């Protein structure tokens, strides 16, 4: 029986149609899975248990139930199942799954609840924690003081309100979409780090796609957060002692809607759109953005002063590397925040 002719064969196996393009490599579905699984397996080798270890290391995987993070969880779980299938093999690590409601100021939707229930059924052997961004008040006790110092006298936190209403009021004190999106990302990162510390997790596996990492690098520099690229985009130690890993996994992003007013978009949203549109034209250049960030030298956090809000390097009393924004030097509370946080701070004199 004649074999079926393949018009666009996979570059590796030559036996199936192309399903994904990873930079310049065009792969079928099975070869793509093997490619990703091999990258994950290499990163998991350092967690192979030794005779001196009494307990297995614990790894946190934060999920938004989106494509990238869900694919990452599936890949890591497959590695664990593969270890369990061997007769004399041991599981290298324990997995703790953190599901964060992607909306910071609204309640969970029915579809999100359904996806979460499906997650529990699909991955029952792992520990799970479900939170919303406003739960940061329960994990960071001094969050009230940080908010007051960050927002200034024009904002007053009411502890009698629910955590959801408190966060909504705090976000309401910030005027621009870019500043709100920047604050949401900072709070999400702080929450994930706090959960990792509370559960004694050694590492956080972020499910960022290659294009999202490139957009994060460009947006971070645009917002004055270039100093944090060594741990936000690269696999470096974070200010809270958790080391991000698996940041260069190439996972395709779903297409974006074109029916959006760009004036209402934040810097982060603009950058992800720019990377996805230009990445199709210049895939080599866009893929090099995240890899270039990986070459930056990590400054270390041992003796450095950290920003009260984001935890990044403060540099000195006037902001990162001596760069200041308007009236920062005259503000007695400005020395607690880095340059990136100062730019998004809800102060009329800074906007």
C-alpha positions as CSV (number, residue, x, y, z in Angstrom):
1,X,0.0,0.0,0.0
2,X,1.6,3.3,-1.0
3,X,2.5,5.7,1.7
4,X,0.7,9.0,2.0
5,X,2.7,11.9,0.5
6,X,3.7,14.6,3.0
7,X,3.8,18.1,1.6
8,X,5.6,19.7,4.5
9,X,7.6,17.0,6.4
10,X,9.0,17.5,9.8
11,X,12.7,18.5,9.9
12,X,13.5,15.8,12.4
13,X,11.5,12.6,11.7
14,X,10.5,13.4,8.1
15,X,7.4,11.2,8.7
16,X,4.7,13.7,9.7
17,X,3.4,17.1,8.8
18,X,4.8,20.3,10.3
19,X,2.8,21.4,13.4
20,X,5.1,23.9,15.1
21,X,7.9,26.3,14.1
22,X,10.5,26.7,16.9
23,X,12.7,29.5,15.8
24,X,13.9,28.1,12.5
25,X,13.1,24.4,13.2
26,X,9.8,23.1,11.8
27,X,8.6,20.1,13.8
28,X,5.7,17.8,14.0
29,X,3.7,17.4,17.1
30,X,5.6,14.3,18.4
31,X,9.0,15.8,17.7
32,X,8.0,19.0,19.4
33,X,7.0,17.2,22.5
34,X,10.3,15.3,22.6
35,X,12.2,18.6,22.1
36,X,10.4,20.3,25.0
37,X,10.7,17.2,27.2
38,X,14.4,17.0,26.7
39,X,14.9,20.6,27.7
40,X,12.8,20.0,30.9
41,X,14.7,16.8,31.6
42,X,18.0,18.7,31.4
43,X,16.8,21.4,33.9
44,X,15.5,18.8,36.3
45,X,18.8,16.9,36.5
46,X,20.2,19.1,39.4
47,X,17.3,18.0,41.5
48,X,18.2,14.3,41.3
49,X,18.3,13.2,45.0
50,X,21.6,12.4,46.6
51,X,22.5,10.2,49.6
52,X,22.9,13.3,51.8
53,X,19.4,14.6,51.1
54,X,16.8,13.5,53.6
55,X,13.9,15.2,51.9
56,X,13.1,15.8,48.2
57,X,13.2,19.5,47.0
58,X,9.8,21.1,46.4
59,X,9.0,23.1,43.2
60,X,6.3,25.6,42.8
61,X,4.4,25.9,39.5
62,X,2.2,29.0,39.3
63,X,-0.7,28.6,36.9
64,X,-3.1,31.1,35.3
65,X,-4.8,28.1,33.5
66,X,-3.6,29.7,30.3
67,X,-1.8,27.8,27.4
68,X,1.8,28.3,28.5
69,X,1.5,27.4,32.2
70,X,-0.8,24.5,31.5
71,X,1.6,23.0,28.9
72,X,4.5,23.4,31.4
73,X,2.6,21.6,34.1
74,X,1.8,18.8,31.7
75,X,5.4,18.4,30.7
76,X,6.7,18.4,34.3
77,X,4.1,15.9,35.3
78,X,5.0,13.7,32.5
79,X,8.6,13.7,33.7
80,X,7.4,12.6,37.2
81,X,5.2,9.9,35.7
82,X,8.2,8.7,33.7
83,X,10.2,8.5,36.9
84,X,7.5,6.5,38.7
85,X,7.2,4.0,35.8
86,X,10.8,2.9,36.4
87,X,11.4,0.0,38.8
88,X,14.4,1.3,40.7
89,X,13.9,5.0,40.0
90,X,12.9,7.7,42.5
91,X,11.0,10.9,42.1
92,X,13.4,13.8,42.0
93,X,11.1,16.4,43.6
94,X,7.7,17.2,44.8
95,X,5.4,19.6,42.9
96,X,3.2,22.2,44.4
97,X,0.7,23.8,42.0
98,X,-0.4,27.4,42.6
99,X,-3.5,28.6,40.7
100,X,-3.9,32.3,40.7
101,X,-7.1,33.9,39.5
102,X,-5.9,36.1,36.5
103,X,-8.3,38.9,37.3
104,X,-7.1,41.0,40.2
105,X,-10.3,42.9,40.9
106,X,-13.2,40.6,39.9
107,X,-14.5,37.3,41.2
108,X,-13.8,34.1,39.4
109,X,-15.9,33.2,36.4
110,X,-17.7,29.9,35.9
111,X,-15.2,28.9,33.2
112,X,-12.3,29.4,35.5
113,X,-13.9,27.3,38.2
114,X,-14.5,24.5,35.6
115,X,-10.9,24.7,34.4
116,X,-9.7,24.5,38.0
117,X,-11.9,21.4,38.7
118,X,-10.5,19.8,35.6
119,X,-7.0,20.5,36.8
120,X,-7.7,18.8,40.2
121,X,-9.0,15.7,38.4
122,X,-6.1,15.6,35.9
123,X,-3.3,16.1,38.4
124,X,-4.5,14.6,41.7
125,X,-1.1,13.6,43.1
126,X,0.2,17.1,43.5
127,X,-0.5,19.6,46.2
128,X,-2.7,22.5,45.1
129,X,-3.3,26.0,46.3
130,X,-5.9,28.4,44.8
131,X,-5.6,32.1,45.4
132,X,-6.5,35.5,44.1
133,X,-4.1,38.4,43.9
134,X,-5.9,40.2,46.7
135,X,-4.8,37.3,49.0
136,X,-1.5,39.0,49.2
137,X,-2.6,40.8,52.3
138,X,-2.7,37.4,54.1
139,X,0.8,36.4,52.9
140,X,2.6,39.7,53.3
141,X,1.8,41.2,56.8
142,X,3.4,44.6,56.1
143,X,1.5,45.1,52.8
144,X,-0.7,47.8,54.4
145,X,2.4,49.9,55.3
146,X,3.9,49.4,51.8
147,X,0.7,50.5,50.1
148,X,0.5,53.7,52.3
149,X,4.1,54.6,51.6
150,X,3.8,53.8,47.9
151,X,0.5,55.6,47.2
152,X,1.1,58.6,49.6
153,X,-1.3,60.7,51.5
154,X,-4.0,60.6,48.8
155,X,-4.7,56.9,49.6
156,X,-6.1,55.6,52.9
157,X,-6.4,51.8,53.4
158,X,-9.5,50.7,55.3
159,X,-8.7,47.4,57.1
160,X,-12.4,46.8,57.8
161,X,-13.0,46.2,54.1
162,X,-12.5,42.8,52.4
163,X,-9.1,42.1,50.9
164,X,-10.7,42.3,47.4
165,X,-12.1,45.8,48.1
166,X,-8.8,47.0,49.6
167,X,-6.9,46.0,46.5
168,X,-9.5,47.5,44.3
169,X,-9.2,50.8,46.2
170,X,-5.4,50.7,45.9
171,X,-5.5,50.1,42.2
172,X,-8.1,52.9,41.9
173,X,-5.5,55.4,43.2
174,X,-3.4,54.7,40.1
175,X,-4.4,56.6,37.0
176,X,-2.7,55.0,33.9
177,X,-3.2,51.6,32.4
178,X,0.5,50.9,32.2
179,X,1.0,51.7,35.9
180,X,-1.9,49.5,36.9
181,X,-0.6,46.6,34.8
182,X,2.9,47.1,36.2
183,X,1.5,47.0,39.8
184,X,-0.6,43.9,39.0
185,X,2.5,42.1,37.8
186,X,4.6,43.2,40.9
187,X,1.9,42.0,43.3
188,X,1.5,38.7,41.5
189,X,5.2,38.1,41.6
190,X,5.3,39.0,45.4
191,X,2.3,36.6,46.0
192,X,4.0,33.7,44.2
193,X,7.3,34.3,46.0
194,X,5.4,34.4,49.4
195,X,3.6,31.2,48.7
196,X,6.9,29.5,47.6
197,X,8.5,30.6,50.9
198,X,5.6,29.5,53.0
199,X,5.6,26.0,51.4
200,X,9.5,25.7,51.5
201,X,9.8,25.6,47.8
202,X,13.3,25.8,46.4
203,X,12.4,26.8,42.9
204,X,9.6,28.4,40.9
205,X,8.8,27.1,37.4
206,X,7.3,30.0,35.4
207,X,5.3,29.0,32.4
208,X,6.3,32.0,30.2
209,X,6.5,31.4,26.4
210,X,9.4,32.6,24.4
211,X,7.5,35.5,22.9
212,X,6.2,36.5,26.3
213,X,9.7,36.5,27.7
214,X,10.9,38.8,24.9
215,X,8.0,41.1,25.6
216,X,8.7,41.1,29.3
217,X,12.3,42.1,28.7
218,X,11.4,44.9,26.4
219,X,8.6,46.1,28.7
220,X,10.8,45.9,31.7
221,X,13.4,48.1,30.2
222,X,10.7,50.6,29.0
223,X,9.3,50.8,32.5
224,X,12.7,51.4,34.2
225,X,13.0,47.8,35.5
226,X,16.0,46.7,33.5
227,X,17.9,45.8,36.7
228,X,15.4,43.0,37.4
229,X,15.9,41.2,34.1
230,X,18.4,38.9,35.6
231,X,15.7,37.1,37.5
232,X,12.5,38.0,35.8
233,X,13.6,36.8,32.4
234,X,16.7,34.8,33.2
235,X,17.2,31.9,35.5
236,X,18.7,33.8,38.3
237,X,18.1,34.1,42.1
238,X,15.2,36.3,43.0
239,X,15.2,38.8,45.9
240,X,13.2,36.3,48.0
241,X,15.6,33.4,47.7
242,X,13.6,31.4,45.1
243,X,15.3,30.7,41.8
244,X,13.1,30.9,38.7
245,X,13.8,28.1,36.2
246,X,12.6,26.9,32.8
247,X,12.3,30.4,31.4
248,X,13.3,29.6,27.8
249,X,10.7,26.9,26.9
250,X,9.3,27.7,23.5
251,X,5.5,27.4,23.7
252,X,3.3,28.9,20.9
253,X,1.0,31.7,22.0
254,X,-2.6,31.9,20.9
255,X,-3.4,34.7,18.4
256,X,-4.3,38.1,19.6
257,X,-7.4,40.0,18.7
258,X,-6.9,42.9,16.3
259,X,-10.1,44.7,17.5
260,X,-8.4,46.6,20.3
261,X,-7.7,50.3,20.8
262,X,-4.0,50.7,21.4
263,X,-4.4,53.8,23.4
264,X,-6.1,51.7,26.1
265,X,-3.3,49.2,26.2
266,X,-0.5,49.1,28.8
267,X,3.2,48.9,27.9
268,X,3.2,45.2,28.7
269,X,0.3,44.6,26.3
270,X,1.8,46.7,23.6
271,X,5.1,44.8,23.8
272,X,3.5,41.4,23.6
273,X,1.6,42.5,20.5
274,X,4.8,44.0,19.0
275,X,6.8,40.8,19.7
276,X,4.1,38.5,18.2
277,X,3.6,40.6,15.1
278,X,7.3,41.3,14.4
279,X,8.3,37.9,15.6
280,X,6.6,36.4,12.5
281,X,8.7,38.6,10.3
282,X,12.0,38.4,12.2
283,X,11.9,35.3,14.3
284,X,15.7,35.3,14.9
285,X,15.8,38.8,16.3
286,X,12.9,38.3,18.6
287,X,14.1,35.0,20.0
288,X,17.5,36.6,20.8
289,X,15.9,39.2,23.1
290,X,15.4,36.7,26.0
291,X,18.7,34.9,25.3
292,X,20.5,38.2,25.5
293,X,18.9,38.9,28.9
294,X,20.3,35.6,30.0
295,X,23.8,36.9,29.4
296,X,23.5,39.7,31.9
297,X,25.5,39.4,35.1
298,X,23.5,38.7,38.2
299,X,24.3,41.4,40.8
300,X,23.3,39.4,43.9
301,X,21.1,40.4,46.8
302,X,23.2,39.6,49.8
303,X,24.0,43.1,50.9
304,X,21.9,45.1,48.5
305,X,19.0,47.3,49.6
306,X,15.7,46.1,48.2
307,X,12.7,48.0,47.0
308,X,9.8,48.0,49.5
309,X,7.3,47.1,46.8
310,X,8.9,44.9,44.1
311,X,11.9,43.7,46.1
312,X,14.3,44.6,43.2
313,X,17.6,46.4,43.7
314,X,17.3,49.9,45.0
315,X,20.8,50.9,44.0
316,X,21.1,53.9,46.3
317,X,18.9,56.4,48.2
318,X,18.0,58.1,45.0
319,X,16.8,55.1,43.0
320,X,18.5,52.6,40.7
321,X,22.0,53.6,39.6
322,X,21.5,57.2,40.6
323,X,18.6,57.8,38.2
324,X,15.8,59.9,39.7
325,X,12.4,61.1,38.6
326,X,10.8,64.5,39.4
327,X,10.7,65.4,43.1
328,X,12.0,62.0,44.1
329,X,14.9,63.5,46.0
330,X,12.5,65.7,48.1
331,X,10.3,62.8,49.0
332,X,11.2,61.2,52.4
333,X,9.6,57.9,51.3
334,X,11.1,57.8,47.9
335,X,14.3,56.1,49.0
336,X,12.3,52.9,49.8
337,X,11.3,52.4,46.1
338,X,13.3,51.6,43.0
339,X,13.2,53.7,39.9
340,X,10.6,51.4,38.2
341,X,8.2,51.6,41.1
342,X,8.7,55.4,41.4
343,X,7.7,55.9,37.8
344,X,4.3,54.1,38.4
345,X,3.8,55.7,41.8
346,X,0.4,57.6,42.0
347,X,2.0,61.0,42.8
348,X,0.7,64.0,40.7
349,X,4.1,65.5,40.6
350,X,5.5,62.3,38.9
351,X,2.9,62.0,36.2
